[in-house]
């Protein structure tokens, strides 16, 4: 007997309540947001009890709330809730930009910069080329390659703090993780601009695509610099935290809207904004601290919404499993080999060469944000149906890969951190 017949017979009356809740949710986006926050909080706490990253619980909560299970969040909510994605991504980029503190960058040293750059391009190249070899079109393979270069700093920091680890290995780890996502955002901005041009029906020559991409990057950075200067001038003589928050948030939202309207990169724009703010004055750290109270609910909602995009039926399709496995395996190889070669070029210690690469495997927020940015971009309105299907495939691959990397990455990072620190202690003891 079908579910509808069982419901009509009164055998499954609880489904009647669910059906009513689905109906209300389809009309009330606020109900959807509230339920997503509650579900994300409880499942995030549950994930933490099993020593899993909180973001894993958020993604599972979204999976349960989405079309695949309870059906409380439908694709028709995408337009309403896309603003959450845009704000969350902007805040992530703004925070990443705050890591570009010039004094801090100088203190990190040349070796950290070399390792970051080499592993960034190694993971991009390994994933892009492998996906092309397995049949994916070049523009989508390039975008996935750029997304693959991102890591998950939150997971790494949590492991270091739990182990109370200290020393050169941890210093290198913090430096590379801090710079990696910033480099990933820049790389993705350029790659996305080039890939967008390649997917347009009236695609220009290769030289024009590169010039157009460079133009978008420069305009995005210029807009971000103007935004950062505006925030600095508006807040430099203010000490009230509420005023700092209101003014910063106001300029941030206006800037993000302008970037989206002009088809610029909101990620590069907000990252440039954050970089300029942090370097304009030592007191500007307070601007970033003022944003901290509003960040947790926005990030939680962002990750739960990402989980609603995950469809187990699609993710378990042969094509998705194959390409997802290729993505995970070659990303890991690219990260490890890139860190190893970078550490050799930077003349780092043996422990850093052998084990730091394993700490780069976790992947979460930035990767999810970038693929959702592709899905929600105006690019979709001007490309063919087949290309739109490829973007859906990209979303499934990244969400599947994030799920795997967040399960396997943290334990491997913990093991590598312990081994790396032990080798350093042995080396110091032999001197």
Backbone torsions as a table, in degrees:
resi	resn	phi	psi	omega
1	UNK	NA	135.8	-178.7
2	UNK	-71.1	160.5	179.8
3	UNK	-58.6	-38.7	-179.4
4	UNK	-63.6	-40.4	179.3
5	UNK	-66.9	-40.1	177.8
6	UNK	-62.1	-40.8	178.8
7	UNK	-63.1	-44.4	-179.5
8	UNK	-62.4	-33.4	-179.2
9	UNK	-80.0	-8.0	179.3
10	UNK	82.3	9.4	-178.5
11	UNK	-74.0	-32.2	178.8
12	UNK	-122.5	67.2	-175.9
13	UNK	-64.4	-24.2	-179.0
14	UNK	-63.6	-25.4	177.7
15	UNK	-68.5	-25.1	176.0
16	UNK	-64.9	-40.6	176.7
17	UNK	-63.9	-42.9	179.8
18	UNK	-62.9	-41.6	178.9
19	UNK	-61.7	-40.4	178.6
20	UNK	-66.0	-40.7	179.5
21	UNK	-64.7	-39.3	176.5
22	UNK	-61.9	-39.7	-179.9
23	UNK	-64.7	-44.9	179.5
24	UNK	-64.9	-42.5	-178.5
25	UNK	-62.1	-34.2	-179.5
26	UNK	-66.9	-21.2	-178.6
27	UNK	-103.1	-18.6	-173.7
28	UNK	-124.7	92.3	178.5
29	UNK	-59.0	-29.8	179.4
30	UNK	-63.8	-36.7	176.2
31	UNK	-63.4	-41.7	178.8
32	UNK	-61.2	-46.2	-179.3
33	UNK	-61.4	-44.4	179.4
34	UNK	-61.8	-46.1	-179.7
35	UNK	-65.0	-38.2	178.7
36	UNK	-64.8	-41.0	178.8
37	UNK	-65.2	-42.9	-179.6
38	UNK	-65.5	-47.7	-179.8
39	UNK	-63.2	-41.1	179.5
40	UNK	-63.0	-41.7	-179.8
41	UNK	-62.6	-49.5	-176.5
42	UNK	-66.4	-42.5	-179.5
43	UNK	-75.6	-27.4	173.0
44	UNK	-64.7	-42.1	176.8
45	UNK	-65.7	-38.0	178.5
46	UNK	-65.0	-41.4	178.1
47	UNK	-61.6	-40.1	179.9
48	UNK	-61.9	-34.0	179.0
49	UNK	-66.1	-27.1	177.0
50	UNK	-95.4	16.5	178.3
51	UNK	59.9	33.0	173.8
52	UNK	-103.5	153.2	176.8
53	UNK	-60.2	146.0	-179.6
54	UNK	-58.3	-33.1	-177.7
55	UNK	-63.0	-29.2	177.0
56	UNK	-62.1	-42.3	177.0
57	UNK	-63.7	-38.6	178.3
58	UNK	-61.8	-45.1	-178.7
59	UNK	-64.4	-41.4	178.0
60	UNK	-63.8	-40.0	177.7
61	UNK	-59.9	-42.6	177.7
62	UNK	-64.3	-39.4	177.6
63	UNK	-59.8	-43.5	-179.4
64	UNK	-67.9	-35.0	-176.7
65	UNK	-82.6	-16.9	-174.7
66	UNK	-80.8	-172.8	-177.8
67	UNK	-59.3	-27.7	-174.3
68	UNK	-66.7	-28.5	-175.7
69	UNK	-124.8	-82.0	-173.9
70	UNK	-85.5	-22.8	176.6
71	UNK	72.2	25.1	-179.9
72	UNK	-82.2	-22.3	178.1
73	UNK	-117.9	115.3	-177.9
74	UNK	-104.4	167.7	177.1
75	UNK	-65.1	-21.2	178.9
76	UNK	-72.7	-8.0	173.9
77	UNK	-84.5	-10.0	-172.3
78	UNK	-55.8	-45.8	-177.7
79	UNK	-63.4	-39.5	-178.4
80	UNK	-69.5	-41.7	-173.4
81	UNK	-92.4	-4.0	-179.9
82	UNK	-62.6	-26.4	178.2
83	UNK	-60.8	-35.9	178.3
84	UNK	-61.4	-44.6	179.0
85	UNK	-60.6	-44.3	-178.5
86	UNK	-64.3	-42.6	179.7
87	UNK	-67.3	-44.4	-178.8
88	UNK	-62.8	-44.4	178.7
89	UNK	-63.0	-40.2	178.3
90	UNK	-62.4	-42.5	178.7
91	UNK	-66.0	-40.1	177.1
92	UNK	-60.5	-45.7	-179.8
93	UNK	-65.2	-40.1	178.7
94	UNK	-61.4	-43.1	179.2
95	UNK	-65.9	-42.1	177.8
96	UNK	-61.0	-41.0	177.7
97	UNK	-59.4	-32.6	177.9
98	UNK	-65.1	-15.0	176.9
99	UNK	-79.1	-11.5	-178.8
100	UNK	-85.0	44.5	177.0
101	UNK	-76.5	119.0	-170.3
102	UNK	-57.1	-43.0	-180.0
103	UNK	-62.4	-40.5	178.9
104	UNK	-66.0	-40.1	179.0
105	UNK	-63.5	-40.9	178.7
106	UNK	-64.3	-36.9	-178.5
107	UNK	-69.3	-28.0	-178.1
108	UNK	-65.4	-34.1	177.8
109	UNK	92.7	164.4	-175.0
110	UNK	-66.9	-36.6	-175.6
111	UNK	-61.0	-40.9	-179.7
112	UNK	-64.8	-41.9	179.3
113	UNK	-63.9	-41.0	179.8
114	UNK	-65.9	-46.7	-179.9
115	UNK	-60.1	-44.5	-179.3
116	UNK	-60.4	-47.4	-176.8
117	UNK	-65.5	-44.6	-175.8
118	UNK	-66.9	-45.9	-178.9
119	UNK	-69.1	-28.9	178.0
120	UNK	-62.9	-51.2	-178.0
121	UNK	-74.6	-28.9	178.7
122	UNK	-66.7	-44.0	179.3
123	UNK	-69.0	-38.5	176.9
124	UNK	-60.6	-49.6	-178.3
125	UNK	-65.9	-43.4	-177.4
126	UNK	-62.8	-45.9	-177.9
127	UNK	-71.2	-44.2	-179.0
128	UNK	-59.9	-50.1	-177.3
129	UNK	-66.1	-41.6	-178.5
130	UNK	-65.7	-39.5	179.4
131	UNK	-67.6	-37.1	175.9
132	UNK	-63.1	-42.4	179.0
133	UNK	-63.7	-27.9	179.2
134	UNK	-94.2	14.7	168.5
135	UNK	102.0	3.2	179.1
136	UNK	-83.8	143.4	178.4
137	UNK	-64.9	147.1	-172.0
138	UNK	-56.3	-46.2	-178.0
139	UNK	-58.8	-40.6	-178.5
140	UNK	-74.0	-36.2	176.8
141	UNK	-64.0	-39.5	178.5
142	UNK	-64.4	-43.3	179.6
143	UNK	-64.5	-41.7	177.3
144	UNK	-66.4	-35.2	176.1
145	UNK	-62.6	-41.8	177.8
146	UNK	-65.7	-41.1	178.2
147	UNK	-64.2	-35.5	-178.7
148	UNK	-63.4	-21.4	-178.3
149	UNK	-74.2	-11.8	-178.9
150	UNK	-76.6	151.2	174.6
151	UNK	-121.5	-172.1	179.4
152	UNK	-123.4	90.7	-176.7
153	UNK	-59.9	-35.0	-176.3
154	UNK	-60.7	-43.4	180.0
155	UNK	-63.5	-43.0	-178.7
156	UNK	-64.7	-45.9	-179.8
157	UNK	-61.9	-40.9	-179.8
158	UNK	-61.8	-40.6	-179.6
159	UNK	-66.8	-44.6	179.3
160	UNK	-60.9	-44.5	-179.3
161	UNK	-66.4	-38.8	179.7
162	UNK	-65.1	-37.1	179.7
163	UNK	-85.5	-10.3	-176.5
164	UNK	53.5	41.8	-176.3
165	UNK	-79.6	146.4	178.0
166	UNK	-142.2	162.7	174.4
167	UNK	123.1	179.3	-177.9
168	UNK	-58.6	-36.6	179.7
169	UNK	-60.5	-46.8	-179.9
170	UNK	-67.1	-38.1	178.3
171	UNK	-60.8	-44.7	177.5
172	UNK	-64.8	-42.2	-178.6
173	UNK	-61.0	-48.6	179.0
174	UNK	-61.0	-41.6	-178.4
175	UNK	-64.7	-46.5	-178.7
176	UNK	-66.5	-43.3	-179.6
177	UNK	-63.6	-39.6	-179.2
178	UNK	-64.9	-38.2	-176.8
179	UNK	-86.7	-22.5	-172.5
180	UNK	-62.4	-49.4	-177.5
181	UNK	-66.7	-32.5	175.6
182	UNK	-64.5	-45.3	176.9
183	UNK	-63.6	-36.9	178.6
184	UNK	-62.5	-42.5	-179.8
185	UNK	-63.2	-42.2	178.5
186	UNK	-64.6	-47.5	179.8
187	UNK	-59.8	-45.3	-179.1
188	UNK	-64.5	-38.6	179.1
189	UNK	-57.7	-43.4	179.3
190	UNK	-70.1	-46.9	-177.1
191	UNK	-63.7	-41.4	-178.9
192	UNK	-64.7	-38.6	178.0
193	UNK	-63.8	-42.6	178.8
194	UNK	-66.9	-46.5	-178.7
195	UNK	-62.8	-38.3	178.3
196	UNK	-61.2	-42.7	177.8
197	UNK	-63.3	-38.7	-179.9
198	UNK	-66.9	-27.4	-177.0
199	UNK	-89.2	-9.9	179.8
200	UNK	-71.8	142.3	179.8
201	UNK	-57.9	-35.9	-180.0
202	UNK	-102.3	46.8	-175.1
203	UNK	-55.8	136.7	-178.3
204	UNK	-84.7	-177.3	177.6
205	UNK	-69.3	166.0	-179.1
206	UNK	-58.6	-41.9	-179.4
207	UNK	-63.5	-41.1	179.9
208	UNK	-67.0	-36.5	178.4
209	UNK	-61.7	-44.4	-179.9
210	UNK	-65.1	-43.7	179.1
211	UNK	-63.1	-41.7	177.9
212	UNK	-63.3	-43.0	179.4
213	UNK	-62.1	-44.4	178.7
214	UNK	-62.5	-39.3	177.7
215	UNK	-61.7	-43.3	178.6
216	UNK	-63.5	-40.6	179.6
217	UNK	-63.7	-47.2	-178.3
218	UNK	-63.8	-42.9	178.6
219	UNK	-65.2	-37.9	178.2
220	UNK	-63.1	-44.7	179.7
221	UNK	-66.0	-40.3	178.9
222	UNK	-62.8	-44.4	177.6
223	UNK	-61.7	-41.2	178.5
224	UNK	-63.9	-39.3	179.1
225	UNK	-64.8	-41.7	177.1
226	UNK	-62.8	-41.9	179.2
227	UNK	-63.6	-45.2	179.8
228	UNK	-62.9	-41.4	178.1
229	UNK	-64.1	-39.5	178.9
230	UNK	-62.1	-45.5	178.7
231	UNK	-62.3	-42.3	179.5
232	UNK	-60.9	-46.1	-178.1
233	UNK	-67.1	-36.1	-178.5
234	UNK	-74.0	-26.0	-171.8
235	UNK	-111.6	-7.7	-170.1
236	UNK	-63.8	-27.3	-178.9
237	UNK	-106.1	14.3	-178.5
238	UNK	-110.8	143.1	180.0
239	UNK	-120.3	-13.9	-179.6
240	UNK	-72.3	122.9	-176.1
241	UNK	-61.8	-38.4	179.6
242	UNK	-63.8	-41.2	177.9
243	UNK	-65.0	-41.3	177.8
244	UNK	-59.1	-45.2	-178.9
245	UNK	-63.1	-47.1	-176.9
246	UNK	-64.0	-47.1	-178.9
247	UNK	-66.1	-44.9	179.8
248	UNK	-62.3	-45.4	-178.6
249	UNK	-64.8	-38.6	179.5
250	UNK	-62.6	-49.0	179.3
251	UNK	-65.3	-39.9	179.2
252	UNK	-59.3	-45.8	-179.0
253	UNK	-67.8	-41.4	177.9
254	UNK	-62.5	-44.4	-178.8
255	UNK	-62.9	-45.1	-179.9
256	UNK	-61.8	-41.3	179.2
257	UNK	-64.0	-42.3	178.8
258	UNK	-62.6	-44.1	179.9
259	UNK	-60.1	-44.1	179.9
260	UNK	-66.3	-39.8	-178.9
261	UNK	-66.4	-34.9	-178.8
262	UNK	-91.1	5.9	-179.2
263	UNK	59.2	36.0	172.2
264	UNK	-94.0	176.6	-179.3
265	UNK	-88.1	111.6	176.9
266	UNK	-64.9	-24.7	178.2
267	UNK	-69.0	-51.9	179.5
268	UNK	-64.3	-37.5	179.9
269	UNK	-61.4	-50.0	-177.6
270	UNK	-73.2	-29.3	176.1
271	UNK	-67.6	-42.7	177.1
272	UNK	-63.6	-37.9	177.6
273	UNK	-60.3	-48.5	-179.9
274	UNK	-63.3	-39.9	180.0
275	UNK	-63.9	-41.7	179.9
276	UNK	-68.0	-41.7	179.7
277	UNK	-57.5	-48.9	-173.2
278	UNK	-68.5	-25.0	-178.5
279	UNK	-96.1	-4.4	179.9
280	UNK	-81.0	-20.3	-179.2
281	UNK	-176.7	144.8	-177.4
282	UNK	-63.2	-28.6	-177.5
283	UNK	-76.9	-7.7	-174.6
284	UNK	-74.2	-4.9	171.6
285	UNK	-58.2	-29.5	-178.1
286	UNK	-65.6	-26.0	177.9
287	UNK	-64.6	-43.4	178.7
288	UNK	-69.4	-36.6	177.6
289	UNK	-65.3	-31.5	-179.7
290	UNK	-67.2	-24.3	-179.6
291	UNK	-83.2	-14.3	-173.9
292	UNK	-58.6	-40.2	-178.1
293	UNK	-63.1	-29.9	-177.3
294	UNK	-91.5	-11.1	-174.8
295	UNK	-70.1	-46.3	-175.3
296	UNK	-54.9	-49.5	-179.9
297	UNK	-65.5	-34.0	178.9
298	UNK	-67.9	-44.7	178.7
299	UNK	-64.5	-42.6	179.6
300	UNK	-59.8	-46.3	179.9
301	UNK	-64.1	-37.9	179.3
302	UNK	-61.5	-46.4	-178.7
303	UNK	-70.8	-36.6	177.6
304	UNK	-65.0	-42.3	177.0
305	UNK	-60.8	-36.7	176.8
306	UNK	-61.6	-38.3	179.3
307	UNK	-65.1	-29.5	178.8
308	UNK	-67.3	-19.5	179.0
309	UNK	-79.4	-15.7	-176.5
310	UNK	-80.4	120.4	178.7
311	UNK	-114.6	108.2	-176.8
312	UNK	-53.4	-38.8	-179.7
313	UNK	-60.6	-41.1	179.2
314	UNK	-73.8	-42.7	-177.2
315	UNK	-63.7	-26.9	-179.3
316	UNK	-92.6	3.8	174.1
317	UNK	-64.3	149.5	-177.5
318	UNK	-55.1	-43.6	-177.9
319	UNK	-63.7	-44.1	-178.6
320	UNK	-67.4	-41.9	179.1
321	UNK	-62.5	-41.6	-179.8
322	UNK	-65.5	-54.2	-177.2
323	UNK	-67.2	-34.9	176.5
324	UNK	-64.0	-40.3	178.1
325	UNK	-65.8	-40.8	177.4
326	UNK	-60.8	-45.1	179.5
327	UNK	-58.7	-49.7	-176.6
328	UNK	-64.4	-47.5	-175.2
329	UNK	-66.7	-49.3	-176.2
330	UNK	-74.5	-27.3	172.6
331	UNK	-63.8	-45.0	179.5
332	UNK	-61.9	-44.0	178.8
333	UNK	-63.4	-43.0	179.5
334	UNK	-63.6	-43.4	179.5
335	UNK	-62.6	-49.1	-176.7
336	UNK	-65.7	-48.7	-178.9
337	UNK	-63.8	-38.9	179.4
338	UNK	-63.2	-44.1	178.2
339	UNK	-64.6	-41.8	-178.3
340	UNK	-62.4	-50.3	-178.9
341	UNK	-64.3	-41.6	178.9
342	UNK	-62.2	-39.4	179.6
343	UNK	-68.4	-35.4	176.1
344	UNK	-65.5	-46.6	179.4
345	UNK	-63.8	-35.7	179.8
346	UNK	-85.3	2.0	178.2
347	UNK	57.4	43.7	178.0
348	UNK	-83.3	168.6	-177.5
349	UNK	-67.6	162.1	-177.5
350	UNK	-60.6	-40.2	-179.4
351	UNK	-60.6	-39.2	179.6
352	UNK	-68.6	-41.5	178.4
353	UNK	-60.6	-45.1	-171.0
354	UNK	-81.2	-29.7	-168.5
355	UNK	-122.4	-19.3	-176.2
356	UNK	-63.2	-32.4	-179.1
357	UNK	-60.0	-34.1	179.0
358	UNK	-65.4	-26.7	-179.1
359	UNK	-77.6	-6.4	180.0
360	UNK	-92.4	-0.2	-171.6
361	UNK	-76.2	-35.8	179.3
362	UNK	-57.3	145.1	-179.2
363	UNK	-150.3	133.7	-177.9
364	UNK	-152.3	-100.4	-164.3
365	UNK	-54.8	-52.8	-175.5
366	UNK	-65.3	-39.7	179.8
367	UNK	-62.2	-46.1	178.0
368	UNK	-61.4	-44.0	-178.6
369	UNK	-62.0	-41.1	-177.6
370	UNK	-67.1	-41.8	-178.7
371	UNK	-71.0	-32.6	175.7
372	UNK	-71.1	-29.9	175.0
373	UNK	-63.2	-40.8	176.7
374	UNK	-62.7	-45.5	-176.5
375	UNK	-63.9	-34.5	-176.2
376	UNK	-96.7	4.8	-175.5
377	UNK	-77.1	156.3	176.3
378	UNK	-61.8	-13.1	178.7
379	UNK	-54.3	-34.8	-175.7
380	UNK	-61.0	-29.8	-175.4
381	UNK	-75.3	-12.2	-173.9
382	UNK	-120.3	9.1	-179.5
383	UNK	-114.6	167.0	-176.0
384	UNK	-73.2	162.9	-177.6
385	UNK	-60.7	-38.5	179.5
386	UNK	-62.5	-38.4	178.3
387	UNK	-67.9	-37.1	177.4
388	UNK	-63.2	-36.3	177.5
389	UNK	-65.3	-35.5	177.0
390	UNK	-64.9	-33.7	177.5
391	UNK	-68.2	-39.7	173.8
392	UNK	-59.5	-40.2	177.0
393	UNK	-62.6	-41.1	177.2
394	UNK	-58.0	-45.4	-179.5
395	UNK	-59.7	-46.4	-179.2
396	UNK	-63.2	-40.5	179.6
397	UNK	-62.9	-46.6	-177.3
398	UNK	-66.9	-43.6	-179.5
399	UNK	-65.1	-39.4	176.6
400	UNK	-64.6	-43.5	-179.7
401	UNK	-65.6	-40.2	177.9
402	UNK	-62.2	-42.8	179.6
403	UNK	-59.6	-44.9	179.8
404	UNK	-67.9	-45.9	-177.7
405	UNK	-66.6	-29.7	178.2
406	UNK	-79.9	-18.2	174.5
407	UNK	-85.7	-44.7	-174.7
408	UNK	-93.7	-29.0	-175.4
409	UNK	-63.2	-52.0	-177.8
410	UNK	-58.6	-44.6	176.8
411	UNK	-60.7	-40.5	177.6
412	UNK	-65.6	-39.4	177.6
413	UNK	-62.0	-42.2	-179.8
414	UNK	-62.6	-45.9	179.0
415	UNK	-61.1	-45.6	-178.1
416	UNK	-65.5	-38.2	179.2
417	UNK	-63.8	-42.6	178.6
418	UNK	-64.9	-46.5	-179.7
419	UNK	-63.9	-43.2	-179.7
420	UNK	-62.4	-42.8	179.1
421	UNK	-67.8	-38.4	178.6
422	UNK	-62.6	-43.0	179.4
423	UNK	-63.4	-37.7	179.0
424	UNK	-64.8	-42.3	-179.3
425	UNK	-65.0	-40.1	177.6
426	UNK	-64.2	-42.3	179.7
427	UNK	-63.7	-41.4	179.7
428	UNK	-68.0	-35.4	-179.3
429	UNK	-69.9	-24.4	-178.7
430	UNK	-84.5	-8.9	-179.0
431	UNK	-79.1	NA	NA
